[in-house]
């Protein structure tokens, strides 16, 4: 589980499908100050969030130094038992030195979505700005690798061109990383185009619900080791069904208006403050509660990147399936923190029952024993215990 935190929506690009595009004069341009970032993070921590993805428009103000500074600001915020333990980035492509700078701030994954892998379609939807350079964007995560970032997130915006073409291109991009760097993407994203203020999208290639679920199943079968992200762009019913097809990461309690997490009673969406419209407005606890009802084990795990299981080392564990020996214990420990610190009584009762069931299913005796020991330590007040 995670939440997006939009830092700024200034943008010099003119992507036809995006509410942040430079020609959209109705967009209310905002960049969070350090104090505003702190307020936003405190509000997120008060809800139990541990994992964030910071999102930025493409603008000279949002350079590598600025991104690194905002990451450090987020990590420094500690409220009660709250803290953000992993900060991922969704931002514009950088040069190698820029990626090195961001890496030093302690980020997790750096995401760059190609949007569409079809060159002519790409040219049509990106008429001006630095983003119009197809190849600069396509090779961005190669530069990230050279800059020391080996947790990479790739994706396409489905609905701009034929979804089957885009799916194959995503897999070919994955093959490239596997062949050249002996790693695969840490995450795959496959958002569908959604409404945004004044957008221009040809409806010809919009993806139906049935096609979308097929797409998710295909990607999961083709790249079984990767994290698959499905965001609150999608309605509740699709998100719930997609979990059974292989989605492994979802956001909860999402707000896209810049500065809105710390605003009181800010429930109505304002497309002039957003990149796009969201269709799942459930709170984090509502999502956790429903996941527990469905038999899932919600997780806030951030263990891998903090013990060095990234890049090629992560592949050694994830491809053969060994990573599950850490995933379940870490999910149990992080969920227990949430149940103790943030969950209402009814959710807590469900959660402890699911934890007990998953402990019983664990087969490695030593890991099971140590998980129980750490669980008791958490109950006594310790936090941030992981494998």
N, C-alpha and C positions, 0 to 999 in steps of 0.2 A: 504494500500500500504506500502511496505517496501523494503529494499535492504539488501543483504548479504554483510558482510565485513569479508574477510578471514584474520585472524591475523597471522597464521603460518601454514606451511605444513610439518613440521617435524612429523614423525610418526614411531612408533615401531611395528605397526601391519602389516600384510601381506595379507590384504583382496584382493582376486583375481580380484574384479571388480573395484578397486579404483586406481586412478592415484597417490595417496599419499603413496601407500604401500611401505614398507621399501626396498623391493627388486627392486623397480623401480629406477635404477641408473640414468636414463635420467631426472628424476624430479629435477628441480632447487629448492633447499631447501632454504626457506626464512622465517624469523620471523620479523614482523614489529617492529621497535623501537618506542619509544614514539613520537618522532618527525615525523616519517612516519605515525603513526596512526593519529596524528593531521592533517597532510596534507590530508590524505584520508578522514577524517571526514569533513574537511573544503570543500573539493571538493563535497562531498555528500550533505552537507548543501547548497552549492551554487546552487544545482539542485532542492532543496526543500524537500529533505528527512527529515523525523522526526522519523522514526522507523527503527532500524537496528537489524539484527541478526549477532552476531559475531561467527565465525566458526574457530575451532582449530583442528589440528591433535591430536592424542594421543601420548604424549611424556612427559618424566619427567620435561622438561622445562615448560610445560604448566600445571602447578599444580593450585590448587585452588587460591593461593595467586596471581599468575600471571594473572589468569582470572579476579579476582576481581580488580587488578590494571588496566588492560586494560579497564574494564568497566568504572571505575572512570575517566580514561583519556578521554574516549569518551564523557562522560557526561560534562566534563569541557570545551569542545570545543564550543565556541559561536562565530559565524561570522555573523556580521550584525544582521538581524532578525533570523538567522539560529540557531537551536539547535536540538540535538537529545534528545527526550523525553522518549523513551522506548528502552532499549537494551535487546534483547533476546539472548539466548546462545544455540549453538549447539556444544557440546564438549563431551569428554569421561565421563563415569560414575565416580562418586566420592564416597568417604565414607561420613558418616553423618557429620563429622566435616568439611569436604571440602565443602559440600553443604551449611552449615551454613556460612562459610567464603564468598562464592559467593553471598549468599542471602543478606549479609550486604552491598554489593556494590550497591544494588538497582536494581537488574535485574528484568525483566518481567518474561518471560517463559523460562524454561530450557528444551531443547529438547534432548531426547536420542531415536534414532530409533533402533528397534531390528533388522532391515534389513530383516531377515527372521525368522519366528516363528517355522520353521520346523527344529528340532534338527539335523538331519543327514545332511541336506543341509547347515545349519549353520556351522557345523563342516567342511564340504568340502570347503566352501568359506573363512573360517578363520583359516588357518592352523597353524599360530603362532602369538605370541604376546598376551598381556592381553585380547584383544578382543575375543580370542578363548573361553573364559569362558562364555558360554551361560547364565547360571543362574545369574552371577554377573551383566550382562547387563540387563537381564529381570527384576531384582529386583532393578535396579538403582533408579527409580523414587519413589519407596517406601522409599528408604533412603533419597531422596530429600524431601519427605513429612515430614519425621522425622527431617530433618534439617531446616524445616520452609518454604520450597518452595512449594506453593500450586497451582502455575500455571505450568502445565505440558504439554509437547508436545510429542506425540508418533507417530510412523510411521513405515512403512515397505518399503523396496526397491522392487518394483514389477518387476518380470522377473527372479527372482532367483528360485522360486518354484511356484506351482499352485496358480494363483491369487485368486481363490475362498477360498482356505485354508487360505491364508494370510489375506483376508478380514474378515473371521470369527474369526481369531486369534486377529486381531486388535479390533474387537468388544468384544471379551472375555476379552481382556486386559482392555478395557473401563469398562466392567461390574465389573471387579476386583476393580478398583478405586471407582466406585459408591458404591459397597458393603462394602468395608473396610473403606473408608475415606469420604463417602457421597459427593464426587465430581467426575466429569468426566474430561477427558483431555481438556485443554484449546484449543488445536489445534490437528488436525489429518493431517498427511502428507502421501502421497502415490506416491512418485516419481517412474518413470519407469527407468530401467537401460538404460544408455546412453554410448556412446563411451568415453573411456579414454585411455591414453597412455598405450599400452601393456596389456590390460585387458583380462581376460579369463572368458567368460561367456557362458554357454550352451544355445543355442538359443531355446531349447525345450519349455521353459516357458515364452518366450517373450510375452508381452501383446499387442494385437491389439488395434487400435483406438476405435473400437466398444466396445470391452471388457472394455477398460479403462473408457469410458463414463458410461457404466453400473456400473462399480465399484464405480465411483463418486456418481451416483444416489443412490446406495445401502447404501453407508456410510452416505450420507446426510439424508436419510429417517431413518436410524437406530440411528443416533446421531444428532438430529436436532439442539441442542444447541451449538455445537462445532464450532470453526473456522476451515475451511478447506483450506489448503494451496496448491496452484499449482504454481510451480516455472518455471523459464525460461529454464529448461530442455526441456520443451514441445514447439512445434512450435506454431506460432501465431494462426493458425486456430483452433487448439485443445484448446488452452487457451480461446479463445473467445467463443467457443461452450460450454466449461465446466462451464462457469459462469452461464449459464442457468440451469445447473444441481445441483448447490449448492455450488460451490467454492466461498469463501468469502474473501480470502487473496491471493494477487499476488505480485510478486516483479517487479520492473521497473528500467530500466537503469542498469541492472545487469552486473557486470564484475567480473570474478572469478580469474583472474590472480592477485597474491598478489601484492599490491601496484599500481594497474592499474587505479584506479579512478582519481588519481592525475597526471597520465601520459598524455601528450598531444597526441591527434590523435592515441590513442591506441585502434584500432578497430578490428584488426585481432586476432583471438584466437590462443593461443599457448598451446597445450595440455600438454607440459612439464612444464607449470606453473599453471595448473588447476587440480582440482579434477575430473572433467568431462566436457563434451562439452555442451554449451548452444545452444538453437535453437530459442530463441526469443531475438533479439538484439535491440529491440525498446528502445528509450530513455524514461525516466519517463514521459516527457511531451507528447510524442507520444501516450503512453498508456492512460494517462489521457484524452487526446483529443478524442481518440477512445471510451473510456468508456462514455464520455459525449454524443457522437454521438449516442450511443446505449441506452441512457436514464438512465445510472447508475449514482450513486452519489459517486464519489471517496472520500475516507476518509483517513486521517492521525491520526485518534483518538488514544489517549493514556490515556483517562480519567479514565477507570475502575481501573487500578492498582494503580493510584495515589490518588484515594479516597477510596481505600480499597475494591473495588468490585472484589475480587479474591477468588479462592477456593470455599468453601461452600457458602460464601456470593454471589459470582458470580452465582452459581447454582440457588440460590433463585430467581434471576432476569431472568436468561437465559432460564431455563427449561420451565416456564410458558409463556415466551415471553415478559416479562415486560422490558427486556433490551432495546427493540426498542425505549422506551421513551427517552433513552439517546443516542442511536446510531445515530439517524437522526440529532438531534441538534448538536452533536459533529462533525458529518461528515460535516454539513453545515459550522460550524465555522472553522474547519481545512482546508476545501477546500477554503474558502474565504481568508485565509491567503496565501495559495498558489497562488491564482489568483492575489492577490495584489503584492506579493513579487517576483514571479518567472515566471508566465505564459506569453507567448506571447499574443498580443492583441486578435487574433482570438480565442485562447483557453479561454481567460478571458471572452469574450462575450458569448461563449457557457456556461461557468461555472456559470455565474451570472443568466442566464436563467434557468438552472437546479436548482440552489438554490431557485429561486423564485417559481418554480413549486413545490419543496419539502416543502417549507414553507406553501404553500397553502393547501397541503395535510395533514399537521399536525392537529390533532383533539383536543389535550389537550390545552385549551385556555391559561392557565398560562405559560406552557412551551413554547408555540408559541410566546407569548408576550415577555418573557425573552430572547428567542433566537434572536428575532428582536433587542432587546436592546443591546445584546452583539455583534451582527453583526455590529451595528452602531459604537460601541466602537472599534471594530477591524478596521473599515474603517477610524477611526480617529487616528490609530497608535498603539492601545493596541494589545497585543498578548497573546497567551496561555490562553484563556478563555474556560472553559469546564464545563460540568455538571457531 
